[in-house]
Amino acid sequence: MPVPEFLQTLENSGLSTWIRESQSVFGFYFILLFHNFGLAMLVGASVIIDLRILGVVPGVPVKSLEPLFKIMWAGLIVGTISGVLLLLAYPTKALTNPVFYVKLALIAFGVIMAFRIKNRVFDNPSVSEADMTGSVSMAKWSIVLWIASITAGRLLAYTYVYLIYGTKGAVLFDIFKII
């Protein structure tokens, strides 16, 4: 299957080239650092809430964790902006890799699960601590989705076929040959 030419246009843009090739401290690795900060904020806060719903640290009221949603949404914004910049650096690498789409789907499901937990547990004033056991399965799925999305994100470094347009990359691990 041929690689779409618009990916070459993206890679040849000034911003893409600068992110990918700049020696500036604010280039690719700085953006990657912020991507990881956003990930830590989003996933870390979500897992804290999930673990509390699952019964960890029962002395802490679940509703007292509601401010963590602000951290989660801030992390989602940081992760999204930095993710778009990382995508611009290597659009062919990401957009020709099915693992990239799996990662995006898992993140979407994780965010949807976070919204569902917020609606069911935090936005419903009639829910008591005892009633939150109905949210246990959502909390378990939330943790599984975040672990899977992080795993898919890490696999992106090893499962690509094209690093940049017209150049095959050195694939160290091709997950689709195993499946």
C-alpha positions as a printed NumPy array, in Angstrom:
array([[  0.   ,   0.   ,   0.   ],
       [  1.512,   3.363,  -1.002],
       [  2.072,   6.033,   1.624],
       [ -0.183,   9.094,   1.047],
       [  1.706,  12.107,  -0.328],
       [  0.111,  14.558,   2.112],
       [  2.336,  13.012,   4.793],
       [  5.394,  14.227,   2.898],
       [  3.855,  17.702,   2.738],
       [  3.369,  17.652,   6.515],
       [  6.927,  16.436,   7.105],
       [  8.344,  19.153,   4.868],
       [  6.556,  21.913,   6.765],
       [  8.708,  24.27 ,   8.792],
       [  7.17 ,  23.269,  12.132],
       [  7.576,  19.548,  11.492],
       [ 11.181,  19.956,  10.412],
       [ 11.976,  22.193,  13.382],
       [ 10.456,  19.795,  15.931],
       [ 12.211,  16.795,  14.389],
       [ 15.626,  18.293,  13.613],
       [ 16.098,  21.227,  15.971],
       [ 18.962,  21.198,  18.438],
       [ 16.906,  23.547,  20.626],
       [ 16.067,  22.447,  24.129],
       [ 12.438,  23.149,  23.159],
       [ 12.428,  20.631,  20.296],
       [ 11.276,  17.027,  20.107],
       [ 12.436,  15.783,  23.519],
       [ 11.007,  18.787,  25.356],
       [  7.633,  18.148,  23.721],
       [  7.938,  14.446,  24.578],
       [  8.643,  15.42 ,  28.204],
       [  5.429,  17.46 ,  28.333],
       [  3.544,  14.61 ,  26.686],
       [  4.644,  12.418,  29.573],
       [  3.669,  15.092,  32.129],
       [  0.183,  15.228,  30.601],
       [  0.001,  11.432,  30.672],
       [  1.029,  11.358,  34.33 ],
       [ -1.585,  13.968,  35.238],
       [ -4.404,  12.251,  33.343],
       [ -3.667,   8.63 ,  34.146],
       [ -2.277,   9.226,  37.638],
       [ -5.332,  11.141,  38.842],
       [ -7.683,   8.657,  37.19 ],
       [ -5.983,   5.651,  38.785],
       [ -6.091,   7.3  ,  42.227],
       [ -9.86 ,   7.681,  41.873],
       [-10.213,   4.152,  40.472],
       [ -8.21 ,   2.601,  43.298],
       [-10.271,   4.44 ,  45.911],
       [-13.485,   3.18 ,  44.306],
       [-11.96 ,  -0.314,  44.411],
       [-11.557,   0.026,  48.179],
       [ -7.948,   1.169,  48.586],
       [ -7.552,   3.632,  51.491],
       [-11.153,   3.318,  52.718],
       [-10.646,   6.133,  55.24 ],
       [-10.522,   8.709,  52.451],
       [-13.997,   9.749,  51.301],
       [-14.387,   9.148,  47.566],
       [-16.1  ,  12.482,  47.011],
       [-13.038,  14.274,  48.423],
       [-11.15 ,  13.182,  45.301],
       [-13.347,  15.219,  42.959],
       [-10.691,  17.977,  42.524],
       [ -8.521,  15.365,  40.787],
       [-10.786,  15.692,  37.739],
       [ -9.374,  19.194,  37.148],
       [ -5.894,  17.667,  37.089],
       [ -7.118,  14.959,  34.718],
       [ -8.603,  17.444,  32.266],
       [ -5.467,  19.622,  32.427],
       [ -3.403,  16.515,  31.714],
       [ -5.665,  15.665,  28.783],
       [ -5.128,  19.141,  27.317],
       [ -1.334,  19.009,  27.804],
       [ -1.205,  15.482,  26.382],
       [ -3.353,  16.393,  23.38 ],
       [ -1.387,  19.52 ,  22.449],
       [  1.981,  17.808,  22.886],
       [  0.657,  14.719,  21.084],
       [ -0.337,  16.778,  18.052],
       [  3.14 ,  18.34 ,  17.988],
       [  4.766,  14.892,  18.228],
       [  2.501,  13.707,  15.425],
       [  3.62 ,  16.666,  13.293],
       [  7.256,  15.691,  13.86 ],
       [  6.783,  12.198,  12.388],
       [  3.38 ,  12.037,  10.682],
       [  4.294,   9.133,   8.378],
       [  5.62 ,   7.093,  11.297],
       [  2.396,   7.524,  13.279],
       [ -0.314,   7.675,  10.643],
       [  0.851,   4.526,   8.817],
       [  1.017,   2.525,  12.042],
       [ -2.165,   0.69 ,  13.148],
       [ -0.912,   0.738,  16.749],
       [ -1.321,   4.537,  16.697],
       [ -5.044,   4.166,  16.032],
       [ -5.34 ,   1.51 ,  18.74 ],
       [ -3.689,   3.942,  21.168],
       [ -6.101,   6.739,  20.222],
       [ -9.102,   4.436,  20.636],
       [ -7.911,   3.248,  24.041],
       [ -7.394,   6.834,  25.191],
       [-10.876,   7.756,  23.963],
       [-12.398,   4.837,  25.861],
       [-10.379,   5.778,  28.966],
       [-11.649,   9.362,  28.831],
       [-15.221,   8.15 ,  28.28 ],
       [-14.842,   5.868,  31.301],
       [-13.58 ,   8.81 ,  33.386],
       [-16.655,  10.839,  32.364],
       [-18.93 ,   7.911,  33.254],
       [-17.3  ,   7.551,  36.679],
       [-17.605,  11.3  ,  37.276],
       [-21.284,  11.269,  36.296],
       [-22.156,   8.178,  38.302],
       [-20.121,   8.813,  41.447],
       [-19.328,  12.518,  41.745],
       [-22.171,  14.316,  39.968],
       [-24.886,  12.289,  41.696],
       [-25.455,  13.72 ,  45.194],
       [-27.613,  10.76 ,  46.222],
       [-24.755,   8.246,  45.837],
       [-23.313,   7.165,  49.168],
       [-19.987,   5.442,  49.829],
       [-21.83 ,   2.104,  50.063],
       [-23.58 ,   2.679,  46.72 ],
       [-20.283,   3.117,  44.92 ],
       [-19.698,  -0.609,  44.704],
       [-21.712,  -0.484,  41.47 ],
       [-18.859,   1.548,  40.003],
       [-16.231,  -1.103,  40.775],
       [-16.386,  -2.636,  37.322],
       [-15.963,   0.794,  35.694],
       [-12.928,   1.482,  37.881],
       [-11.375,  -1.857,  36.908],
       [-11.98 ,  -1.176,  33.205],
       [-10.557,   2.312,  33.58 ],
       [ -7.277,   0.933,  34.931],
       [ -7.118,  -1.706,  32.184],
       [ -7.739,   0.926,  29.493],
       [ -4.993,   3.21 ,  30.817],
       [ -2.481,   0.366,  31.042],
       [ -3.358,  -0.692,  27.495],
       [ -3.086,   2.857,  26.125],
       [  0.314,   3.378,  27.754],
       [  1.47 ,   0.042,  26.349],
       [  0.254,   0.965,  22.862],
       [  2.035,   4.313,  23.141],
       [  5.302,   2.636,  24.036],
       [  4.905,   0.143,  21.184],
       [  4.783,   3.043,  18.728],
       [  8.532,   3.411,  19.107],
       [  9.079,  -0.149,  17.882],
       [  6.283,  -1.051,  15.476],
       [  6.543,   1.493,  12.669],
       [  7.385,   0.628,   9.091],
       [  8.13 ,   4.147,   7.791],
       [ 10.005,   6.649,   9.913],
       [  9.67 ,   9.459,   7.394],
       [  8.076,   9.616,   3.96 ],
       [  9.861,   7.423,   1.444],
       [ 12.214,   5.857,   3.974],
       [ 11.595,   2.52 ,   5.586],
       [ 12.517,   2.461,   9.249],
       [ 14.336,  -0.224,  11.132],
       [ 11.463,  -2.091,  12.737],
       [ 12.721,  -3.804,  15.858],
       [  9.419,  -5.404,  16.742],
       [  6.495,  -5.984,  14.42 ],
       [  3.487,  -6.889,  16.555],
       [  1.41 ,  -7.705,  13.475],
       [  3.741, -10.505,  12.427],
       [  3.126, -12.152,  15.804],
       [ -0.669, -11.921,  15.716]])
